[in-house]
Amino acid sequence: MKKETSATEKANHSMCSGTVKIPGTAEETTIHLAVSLDDKSVELNFTDLELRNINFQISRVTVRNLLKYDELHFVTTDLPIKEVEMQWKANIARADNSVAGVIIVKPNKLKVTGEVGFSLVQVK
């Protein structure tokens, strides 16, 4: 069931923060996820210097406004491994400002695999 929301009901932009282990990396890193629900745009920022210096692409962003949460899907390419796509799926809850998601490595020539869950907290 889809719920229509007005600008006064919820913010059009969400900033989320937490730690995540991206498939293909050795350790967890702090991530800042900025989402614009109106523009259907996503921005990822990392504290890890190695990840910060990677030139990666974000594409196929979809946002669905559901009754209790916003559903966010997008794909990254070249993060952290060239020519590897990862599907990001996240639910942004309205009740408690939490974000729960999963990163799934899409089939690729390099045979990189993996699926990692994560949770973030809205900071804005």
C-alpha positions as semicolon CSV with decimal commas, in nm:
position;residue;x (nm);y (nm);z (nm)
1;M;0,000;0,000;0,000
2;K;0,146;0,332;-0,106
3;K;0,112;0,641;0,112
4;E;0,118;0,995;-0,021
5;T;0,327;1,224;0,198
6;S;0,351;1,599;0,205
7;A;0,664;1,807;0,255
8;T;0,552;1,884;0,610
9;E;0,516;1,517;0,699
10;K;0,877;1,420;0,635
11;A;1,200;1,569;0,519
12;N;1,279;1,543;0,149
13;H;1,643;1,465;0,228
14;S;1,786;1,201;0,459
15;M;2,142;1,176;0,588
16;C;2,234;0,840;0,738
17;S;2,554;0,725;0,903
18;G;2,703;0,402;1,034
19;T;2,953;0,130;0,956
20;V;2,945;-0,120;0,673
21;K;3,173;-0,388;0,530
22;I;3,155;-0,360;0,155
23;P;3,211;-0,691;-0,027
24;G;3,568;-0,694;-0,160
25;T;3,710;-0,491;0,132
26;A;3,896;-0,627;0,432
27;E;3,746;-0,411;0,709
28;E;3,437;-0,216;0,803
29;T;3,430;0,153;0,722
30;T;3,214;0,444;0,829
31;I;2,970;0,546;0,561
32;H;2,756;0,856;0,517
33;L;2,457;0,803;0,289
34;A;2,270;1,111;0,164
35;V;1,936;1,049;-0,005
36;S;1,712;1,300;-0,180
37;L;1,367;1,149;-0,207
38;D;1,243;1,419;-0,446
39;D;1,536;1,400;-0,688
40;K;1,581;1,025;-0,640
41;S;1,951;1,084;-0,591
42;V;2,205;0,915;-0,366
43;E;2,549;1,020;-0,248
44;L;2,795;0,792;-0,066
45;N;3,087;0,925;0,139
46;F;3,342;0,712;0,323
47;T;3,590;0,783;0,602
48;D;3,833;0,520;0,470
49;L;4,095;0,700;0,258
50;E;4,123;0,412;0,008
51;L;3,747;0,409;-0,057
52;R;3,730;0,789;-0,070
53;N;3,979;0,793;-0,358
54;I;3,790;0,539;-0,572
55;N;3,606;0,680;-0,872
56;F;3,279;0,484;-0,867
57;Q;2,938;0,534;-1,026
58;I;2,588;0,528;-0,876
59;S;2,303;0,440;-1,111
60;R;1,950;0,300;-1,135
61;V;1,823;0,480;-0,825
62;T;1,466;0,401;-0,729
63;V;1,270;0,527;-0,429
64;R;0,930;0,402;-0,322
65;N;0,733;0,579;-0,051
66;L;0,554;0,312;0,148
67;L;0,335;0,342;0,455
68;K;0,598;0,299;0,729
69;Y;0,926;0,340;0,540
70;D;1,091;0,453;0,219
71;E;1,242;0,178;0,006
72;L;1,570;0,271;-0,165
73;H;1,748;0,070;-0,436
74;F;2,057;0,167;-0,634
75;V;2,358;0,014;-0,806
76;T;2,726;0,103;-0,763
77;T;2,986;0,019;-1,025
78;D;3,365;0,001;-0,960
79;L;3,326;0,011;-0,578
80;P;3,570;-0,123;-0,464
81;I;3,662;-0,345;-0,760
82;K;3,660;-0,229;-1,123
83;E;3,381;-0,372;-1,340
84;V;3,188;-0,514;-1,042
85;E;2,832;-0,398;-0,981
86;M;2,667;-0,408;-0,640
87;Q;2,295;-0,374;-0,574
88;W;2,216;-0,172;-0,259
89;K;1,871;-0,219;-0,105
90;A;1,768;-0,023;0,202
91;N;1,456;0,053;0,401
92;I;1,450;0,396;0,568
93;A;1,208;0,372;0,861
94;R;0,995;0,670;0,958
95;A;0,918;0,561;1,316
96;D;1,266;0,530;1,462
97;N;1,501;0,691;1,204
98;S;1,679;0,363;1,137
99;V;1,799;0,226;0,806
100;A;1,836;-0,146;0,736
101;G;1,985;-0,270;0,415
102;V;2,186;-0,521;0,220
103;I;2,459;-0,499;-0,044
104;I;2,448;-0,777;-0,303
105;V;2,729;-0,838;-0,553
106;K;2,582;-0,888;-0,900
107;P;2,717;-1,173;-1,118
108;N;3,044;-1,066;-1,282
109;K;3,338;-1,191;-1,491
110;L;3,577;-1,171;-1,195
111;K;3,362;-1,416;-0,997
112;V;3,345;-1,180;-0,698
113;T;3,053;-1,278;-0,476
114;G;2,902;-1,169;-0,149
115;E;2,607;-1,031;0,036
116;V;2,642;-0,806;0,341
117;G;2,374;-0,659;0,564
118;F;2,407;-0,318;0,729
119;S;2,221;-0,079;0,953
120;L;2,254;0,297;0,969
121;V;2,100;0,576;1,174
122;Q;1,948;0,892;1,031
123;V;2,140;1,195;1,149
124;K;1,936;1,459;0,970
